[in-house]
Amino acid sequence: LDTLIQYIITENRFLDLSKQWKSFLDLYDNQLQTQISIIFDSEYPTIIDSDKRKLRIDFKNDGLNYKKKKAGLQSESISRALGAGKKGLRVLDLSAGMGIDSVFLAQMGYHVTAIERNPVLFLALDQALQQARQQNLDFAENIEFIFSDAIDYLKKTEQVFDVCYFDPMFPQKKKMALPRQEMVLFKNLVGSDDDAADVLKLAINSKKFNRCVVKRPLSAQPLLLASGAVTGKIIRYDIYGGTA
Ligand SMILES: C[S@@+](CC[C@H](N)C(=O)[O-])C[C@H]1O[C@@H](n2cnc3c(N)ncnc32)[C@H](O)[C@@H]1O
């Protein structure tokens, strides 16, 4: 492979943004698992792979992924698993991904610090957050994204949290319905999170949290023996530290 990342700038006004991304990615592109192009054709750069699958993070205009939910702390299963506010509102999300869960939690009033180790995803998350702040979206002040491996972050941070949320990549099923194109690119970009159990162990042993919650497919074993769970139709939130 010559270059892992190709930069395509369609308008001069995105030149600075593309330069910022390139200087950051020049440092970290050795962590990428796949060849991609990044198209700078709006405030929300598009990541595209060799099969033309696309991924773009846009908290404002992507209603499918980030639609503002009206439901409260008590009625959403992710929030019930986190203690519905009774265990505190300061969440450390160890696996930001596309920020879907982080944004959802922030919309409900949680204060979210979300960690992402993939450099391309981190840049896309941070850019989407900057745009959301400029547009005064109400949840935007409730989130921050940090570029780090969760293990390094847990070891170093002195920030105080109440609860911890973790959504590592689901284990590959043998037979699967065709996933959305975006998900295929996403999986190729981040690979599998084989260190998930170690991350969870460290989070629990750090004693920084009243509770840790891990999102799993219903069919998968818990990462570690759990103390409780909130179970939905296709996923389960395993609880470590206090029952639901
Ligand atoms: C399944 S996705 C999370 C999806 C996310 N919950 C959402 O709503 O968009 C897993 C993400 O966590 C990240 N991740 C997994 N383990 C990590 C770790 N130890 N440190 C930092 N990021 C991690 C992966 O790079 C990937 O982007």
The ligand as a MOL file (V3000), in Angstrom:
LIG
                    3D

  0  0  0     0  0            999 V3000
M  V30 BEGIN CTAB
M  V30 COUNTS 27 29 0 0 0
M  V30 BEGIN ATOM
M  V30 1 C -19.3520 -0.7870 18.4250 0
M  V30 2 S -18.4960 0.7040 18.3300 0 CHG=1
M  V30 3 C -19.3260 1.7670 19.4490 0
M  V30 4 C -20.5520 2.3990 18.8750 0
M  V30 5 C -21.0640 3.5330 19.7280 0
M  V30 6 N -21.6020 3.0300 20.9820 0
M  V30 7 C -22.0870 4.3380 18.9960 0
M  V30 8 O -23.2000 4.4960 19.5200 0
M  V30 9 O -21.7940 4.8490 17.8960 0 CHG=-1
M  V30 10 C -16.9840 0.4340 19.1680 0
M  V30 11 C -16.0570 1.6510 19.0910 0
M  V30 12 O -15.2650 1.6960 20.2640 0
M  V30 13 C -13.9430 1.9070 19.9300 0
M  V30 14 N -13.1600 1.2120 20.9450 0
M  V30 15 C -13.2300 -0.0890 21.2790 0
M  V30 16 N -12.3680 -0.3880 22.2470 0
M  V30 17 C -11.7330 0.7690 22.5560 0
M  V30 18 C -10.7090 1.1080 23.4710 0
M  V30 19 N -10.1420 0.1950 24.2640 0
M  V30 20 N -10.2940 2.3800 23.5220 0
M  V30 21 C -10.8440 3.3230 22.7240 0
M  V30 22 N -11.8140 3.0660 21.8250 0
M  V30 23 C -12.2440 1.7970 21.7340 0
M  V30 24 C -13.7570 1.2980 18.5470 0
M  V30 25 O -12.6790 1.9260 17.8760 0
M  V30 26 C -15.1060 1.6080 17.9240 0
M  V30 27 O -15.1150 2.8480 17.2960 0
M  V30 END ATOM
M  V30 BEGIN BOND
M  V30 1 1 1 2
M  V30 2 1 2 3
M  V30 3 1 2 10
M  V30 4 1 3 4
M  V30 5 1 4 5
M  V30 6 1 5 6
M  V30 7 1 5 7
M  V30 8 2 7 8
M  V30 9 1 7 9
M  V30 10 1 10 11
M  V30 11 1 11 12
M  V30 12 1 11 26
M  V30 13 1 12 13
M  V30 14 1 13 14
M  V30 15 1 13 24
M  V30 16 1 14 15
M  V30 17 1 14 23
M  V30 18 2 15 16
M  V30 19 1 16 17
M  V30 20 1 17 18
M  V30 21 2 17 23
M  V30 22 1 18 19
M  V30 23 2 18 20
M  V30 24 1 20 21
M  V30 25 2 21 22
M  V30 26 1 22 23
M  V30 27 1 24 25
M  V30 28 1 24 26
M  V30 29 1 26 27
M  V30 END BOND
M  V30 END CTAB
M  END
